[in-house]
């Protein structure tokens, strides 16, 4: 049985870290734990590139699906995830704090 592992990728622009993504993989299910891009560099495809690269890396390591949580009010993030092949599968009530908010659970199947 494969051990769970956490993997991070970073994006670099002009020699500086522009963004990163983290994921954990247990058996054949991966969870995206973080996605972040510097505010000045958003809307340039960096987060999408990180998501797609991470999906490929996870697939190579046996993942069959990827899950993530996103704030229900996070319209830009939801659009990003949909564009990267994720779809909503569930809602977690009161998942986020400060302020309290529901989370959408999103899933992407991998080949």
Secondary structure, DSSP 8 states (H G I E B T S, - for coil): ----EEEEEEEEETTEEEEEEEEEEETTEEEEEEEEE-GGGTTSSHHHHHHHHHHHHHHHTT-SEEEEEEETT-HHHHHHHHHTT-EEEEEEEEEETTTTEEEEEEEEE--
